[in-house]
Amino acid sequence: MLRRTVMGLALAMVISGCSAPVKQQQVNAQYSLPLVKTRTVAVDIPKSAPPAPLVIRDFRPQRVSPAVIRKALLDEHRRWVGTPYVLGGTTRRGIDCSALMQNVFGEAFALELPRTTEEQVLEGDRVAENNLKAGDLVFFQPPGPYNHVGVYVGDGYFLHASSSQGVKLSRLDNVYWKRYYWQARRPVERTQLAQRVMLANEG
């Protein structure tokens, strides 16, 4: 009788000892399934996938301040200031007014302008002098065979390649420039121009 009792207790202990882990395994199985799915979803996108190409529409205009246009133009002034004027020149050894605009817009805004003043004056929309904003092209008709172009940077100043003093900032209300002022053009809307500053910086 004692032997049967001892054997019964031993059997009960064996059964109870095995049953707990089995139940725990069932519980673990129930809760581990979602973790596996989550982990699978997390690695669903291949790590080697190339990034999408950067395009101008990726930028949101409301997040780009027009102030970046003025800053970009002043940065270009620092790069080019003092470069002598050379008719037909396109480099820092010597440059003319339309080539300067082509370089400035290419470097600051990733925007390609035509080479000559005659072509640049056809770009974008005409802007009234009292509505000038940083980034607008300003044109003049001084004495001589050539027209002149610069870019407005704000606060009454424009950046240009002066035939007598090279690349510099000048005031629009200067007696000379006021006398020969012709028109202004906005080659690209300001929100897009601001976005292009970021695009140029990515490049």
C-alpha positions in Angstrom: 0.0 0.0 0.0 2.8 2.3 0.9 4.6 1.4 -2.3 1.5 2.3 -4.4 1.1 5.7 -2.6 4.8 6.5 -3.2 4.5 5.5 -6.8 1.3 7.6 -7.2 2.9 10.6 -5.7 6.0 10.2 -7.9 3.8 9.9 -11.0 1.8 13.0 -9.9 5.0 15.0 -9.5 6.2 13.9 -12.9 3.0 14.9 -14.5 2.7 18.2 -12.7 6.4 18.9 -13.5 5.9 18.5 -17.2 2.5 20.2 -17.5 3.7 23.6 -16.4 6.3 24.0 -19.2 3.8 22.7 -21.8 1.2 25.4 -20.8 3.9 28.0 -20.7 5.1 27.0 -24.2 1.5 27.4 -25.4 1.3 30.8 -23.9 4.6 31.8 -25.4 3.5 30.5 -28.7 0.4 32.7 -28.5 2.3 35.8 -27.7 5.4 35.2 -29.9 3.4 35.1 -33.2 2.8 38.9 -33.5 6.5 39.6 -32.7 7.6 37.5 -35.6 5.1 39.3 -37.9 6.3 42.7 -36.7 9.9 41.7 -37.2 9.1 40.4 -40.7 7.4 43.7 -41.7 10.3 45.7 -40.3 12.7 44.1 -42.7 10.3 44.0 -45.6 12.1 46.8 -47.5 15.5 45.8 -48.8 18.4 47.7 -47.2 20.1 47.9 -50.6 17.2 49.8 -52.2 18.7 53.0 -53.8 17.3 56.3 -52.5 14.7 58.1 -54.7 16.2 60.8 -56.9 16.0 64.3 -55.5 13.6 66.5 -57.5 12.3 70.0 -56.9 8.8 68.9 -56.0 10.2 67.0 -53.0 10.5 70.4 -51.2 7.5 72.0 -49.5 7.3 75.7 -50.2 5.9 76.5 -46.8 9.0 75.1 -45.1 11.5 77.2 -47.2 11.9 80.8 -46.3 12.5 83.3 -49.1 15.3 84.7 -46.9 17.5 81.9 -48.2 17.5 83.6 -51.6 19.2 86.8 -50.3 21.7 84.7 -48.3 22.6 82.6 -51.4 23.1 85.8 -53.4 25.3 87.4 -50.8 27.3 84.2 -50.7 27.8 84.5 -54.4 28.9 88.1 -53.9 31.6 86.9 -51.6 32.8 84.3 -54.1 32.9 86.8 -57.0 33.6 90.2 -55.5 36.6 91.9 -57.1 36.6 89.7 -60.3 37.5 92.1 -63.1 35.0 92.8 -65.9 36.1 91.3 -69.2 33.7 91.4 -72.2 33.0 87.7 -73.2 34.7 86.5 -70.0 33.2 83.6 -68.0 35.6 82.8 -65.2 37.1 84.4 -62.0 39.9 85.8 -64.1 37.4 88.0 -65.9 33.7 87.9 -66.5 31.0 90.0 -68.1 27.6 90.9 -66.7 25.4 88.2 -68.3 28.0 85.5 -67.7 28.0 86.5 -64.0 24.3 86.0 -63.9 24.6 82.7 -65.6 27.2 81.5 -63.0 25.3 83.0 -60.0 22.0 81.4 -60.9 23.7 78.1 -61.7 25.7 77.9 -58.4 23.1 79.4 -56.1 19.9 78.0 -57.5 20.8 75.1 -59.8 19.1 77.1 -62.6 20.4 77.5 -66.1 20.1 81.0 -67.6 20.8 81.8 -71.3 24.2 83.3 -72.0 23.4 86.8 -73.2 21.6 89.8 -71.8 19.3 89.8 -74.9 18.2 86.3 -74.1 18.0 86.8 -70.3 15.6 89.7 -70.7 13.1 87.3 -72.2 13.1 85.0 -69.1 10.2 84.7 -66.7 7.8 87.6 -66.0 8.3 91.3 -66.0 8.2 92.9 -62.5 7.5 96.5 -61.5 10.4 98.3 -60.0 8.5 98.9 -56.8 7.8 95.2 -56.4 11.4 94.0 -56.7 12.4 90.9 -54.6 15.7 89.2 -54.1 16.5 87.0 -57.1 14.9 89.3 -59.7 17.0 90.2 -62.7 17.4 94.0 -63.3 18.3 95.4 -66.7 19.8 98.7 -67.8 20.4 100.5 -71.1 23.5 102.5 -70.6 25.3 104.4 -73.4 27.0 102.1 -75.8 26.2 99.0 -77.8 25.4 96.7 -74.9 22.7 96.4 -72.3 23.6 95.6 -68.7 22.1 93.0 -66.2 22.4 92.4 -62.5 20.4 90.6 -59.8 18.5 92.3 -57.0 19.6 91.2 -53.6 17.3 93.3 -51.5 17.5 96.6 -49.5 18.0 98.6 -52.7 21.2 96.7 -53.8 21.9 94.6 -56.8 24.9 92.3 -57.7 26.5 92.8 -61.1 29.8 93.0 -63.0 30.6 96.6 -63.4 32.6 97.5 -66.5 34.8 99.9 -64.4 35.0 98.1 -61.0 34.3 94.4 -61.6 31.9 92.3 -59.6 30.3 94.4 -56.8 27.1 95.5 -55.1 25.6 98.7 -56.3 22.5 100.7 -55.3 19.6 101.0 -57.6 19.0 104.6 -56.6 22.5 105.5 -57.6 22.2 108.5 -60.1 23.8 106.6 -62.9 21.9 103.3 -62.5 18.6 105.1 -61.9 19.0 107.1 -65.1 19.5 104.0 -67.2 17.2 101.6 -65.5 15.2 99.6 -68.1 13.2 96.8 -66.6 13.2 93.8 -64.2 12.3 90.1 -64.7 11.5 87.3 -62.3 12.9 84.2 -64.0 11.3 81.8 -61.5 8.7 82.2 -58.8 10.2 83.0 -55.4 9.0 79.8 -53.7 10.6 77.7 -56.4 13.8 79.8 -56.3 14.0 79.3 -52.5 13.6 75.5 -53.0 16.3 75.6 -55.6 18.8 76.9 -53.1 18.3 73.7 -51.2 18.6 71.7 -54.4 21.8 73.4 -55.3 23.2 72.7 -51.8 22.4 69.0 -52.2 24.4 69.1 -55.5 
